[in-house]
Amino acid sequence: MYPPDQYEESTVAGVPDISPEETWAALRDDPQAALVDVRTDAEWNFVGIPDLASLGKQPVLIPWQLYPTMQMNSHFADHLHKAGLTPLHRIYFICRSGARSLAAGQAAQAAGFPHAFNVADGFEGPVDGEGHRGTVAGWKADGLPWRQR
């Protein structure tokens, strides 16, 4: 986890990639840290979600794109506010592999949330040699808690 003074510096160059383990540590140690899962409702329902219950937290579920059309969620920033997030929160964005969450973090910064981080490799990570996700890198592969919704 970054020391608090580095949060300010980290936003200057954009949205930094943070490993799932570093994200877990930040969520555990920082009361102002929140995890925003930007995957679709279909992914939450069929693939699972990060389980933060042991930390006394829940992931914030806000889709970056709307299933099944996959159009951009034009109310994304509004949903961050409605979820109770403020510019003081350190927001860790996660998706399947880290691409949508990076875009969501950039949009959050543009909307006034300066402490945005991208969970590198996301929830499932890249595909392995057999075309399966969740075995190479990411939240699941790193053995972090998750559950079916």
C-alpha positions as CSV (number, residue, x, y, z in Angstrom):
1,M,0.0,0.0,0.0
2,Y,1.2,3.5,-0.8
3,P,1.9,5.8,2.1
4,P,-0.8,8.5,2.3
5,D,1.5,11.3,0.8
6,Q,2.0,9.2,-2.4
7,Y,-1.7,9.1,-3.1
8,E,-1.5,12.7,-4.2
9,E,1.5,12.1,-6.5
10,S,0.0,8.9,-8.0
11,T,-2.8,10.8,-9.7
12,V,-0.6,13.2,-11.6
13,A,0.4,10.6,-14.2
14,G,-3.0,9.1,-14.5
15,V,-4.6,6.0,-12.9
16,P,-1.9,3.7,-11.5
17,D,-2.1,-0.1,-11.7
18,I,-2.2,-1.7,-8.3
19,S,-2.0,-5.5,-7.7
20,P,-4.9,-7.3,-6.3
21,E,-2.9,-8.0,-3.1
22,E,-2.0,-4.3,-2.7
23,T,-5.7,-3.5,-3.2
24,W,-6.7,-6.0,-0.5
25,A,-4.2,-4.5,1.9
26,A,-5.4,-0.9,1.1
27,L,-9.0,-2.0,1.6
28,R,-8.0,-3.7,4.9
29,D,-5.9,-0.8,6.3
30,D,-7.6,2.3,4.9
31,P,-11.1,3.2,6.1
32,Q,-11.3,5.6,3.0
33,A,-10.6,2.8,0.5
34,A,-13.4,1.4,-1.5
35,L,-13.6,-1.3,-4.3
36,V,-15.8,-0.4,-7.3
37,D,-16.5,-3.4,-9.5
38,V,-17.3,-2.0,-13.0
39,R,-18.2,-5.3,-14.7
40,T,-21.7,-6.0,-15.9
41,D,-24.5,-7.5,-13.9
42,A,-24.2,-10.7,-15.9
43,E,-20.6,-11.0,-14.9
44,W,-21.4,-10.3,-11.2
45,N,-24.2,-13.0,-11.3
46,F,-22.4,-15.7,-13.3
47,V,-18.7,-15.2,-12.5
48,G,-18.8,-13.9,-8.9
49,I,-17.8,-10.8,-7.0
50,P,-15.0,-9.9,-4.6
51,D,-16.0,-10.8,-1.0
52,L,-15.0,-8.1,1.4
53,A,-17.1,-9.2,4.3
54,S,-14.1,-10.1,6.5
55,L,-13.0,-6.5,6.1
56,G,-16.5,-5.1,7.1
57,K,-16.9,-3.7,3.6
58,Q,-18.9,-4.6,0.4
59,P,-17.8,-3.9,-3.2
60,V,-19.7,-1.1,-4.9
61,L,-21.2,-2.5,-8.0
62,I,-21.5,0.1,-10.8
63,P,-21.3,-1.2,-14.4
64,W,-19.0,0.8,-16.8
65,Q,-21.0,-0.7,-19.7
66,L,-24.6,-1.9,-19.7
67,Y,-25.4,-5.5,-20.6
68,P,-26.4,-6.7,-23.2
69,T,-25.8,-3.7,-25.5
70,M,-22.5,-2.9,-23.8
71,Q,-23.2,0.8,-24.3
72,M,-21.3,3.1,-21.9
73,N,-23.0,3.9,-18.6
74,S,-23.7,7.6,-19.1
75,H,-24.6,8.0,-15.4
76,F,-21.4,6.4,-14.1
77,A,-20.1,9.4,-12.1
78,D,-23.6,10.0,-10.7
79,H,-23.6,6.4,-9.5
80,L,-20.3,7.0,-7.7
81,H,-21.8,9.9,-5.8
82,K,-25.0,8.0,-5.1
83,A,-22.9,5.2,-3.6
84,G,-21.6,7.7,-1.0
85,L,-18.1,8.0,-2.5
86,T,-16.4,11.4,-2.2
87,P,-13.1,12.9,-3.5
88,L,-11.6,11.8,-0.2
89,H,-12.0,8.1,-0.9
90,R,-9.3,6.0,-2.4
91,I,-11.3,4.1,-5.1
92,Y,-9.9,0.9,-6.5
93,F,-11.6,0.0,-9.8
94,I,-11.8,-3.7,-10.9
95,C,-13.2,-5.4,-14.0
96,R,-12.5,-8.7,-15.6
97,S,-9.0,-8.0,-16.8
98,G,-8.1,-4.4,-16.0
99,A,-9.1,-2.5,-19.2
100,R,-12.6,-1.3,-18.4
101,S,-11.5,-0.5,-14.8
102,L,-8.7,1.7,-16.2
103,A,-11.2,3.7,-18.3
104,A,-13.6,3.9,-15.3
105,G,-10.7,5.2,-13.1
106,Q,-9.9,7.9,-15.8
107,A,-13.6,8.9,-15.9
108,A,-13.7,9.1,-12.1
109,Q,-10.7,11.3,-12.0
110,A,-12.2,13.6,-14.6
111,A,-15.4,13.7,-12.5
112,G,-13.5,14.9,-9.4
113,F,-12.4,11.7,-7.7
114,P,-8.6,12.2,-7.7
115,H,-7.6,9.0,-5.9
116,A,-8.5,6.4,-8.5
117,F,-6.6,3.1,-8.9
118,N,-6.8,0.3,-11.4
119,V,-6.7,-3.3,-10.1
120,A,-4.1,-4.8,-12.4
121,D,-5.3,-8.0,-14.1
122,G,-8.8,-7.5,-12.7
123,F,-11.0,-10.2,-11.2
124,E,-10.2,-13.0,-13.7
125,G,-7.0,-11.9,-15.4
126,P,-5.7,-13.0,-18.8
127,V,-6.5,-16.3,-20.4
128,D,-4.1,-19.2,-19.8
129,G,-2.8,-21.6,-22.4
130,E,-6.1,-23.4,-22.5
131,G,-8.2,-20.3,-22.9
132,H,-9.4,-20.2,-19.3
133,R,-9.5,-17.1,-17.1
134,G,-8.8,-17.0,-13.3
135,T,-5.7,-19.2,-13.2
136,V,-2.9,-16.9,-14.4
137,A,-3.3,-13.6,-12.6
138,G,-6.0,-11.4,-11.0
139,W,-8.1,-11.4,-7.9
140,K,-9.2,-15.0,-8.2
141,A,-5.8,-16.4,-9.2
142,D,-4.2,-14.6,-6.3
143,G,-6.5,-16.5,-3.9
144,L,-8.4,-13.4,-2.6
145,P,-11.9,-13.9,-1.2
146,W,-14.8,-14.0,-3.7
147,R,-18.3,-15.4,-3.8
148,Q,-21.1,-16.2,-6.1
149,R,-23.8,-13.5,-6.0
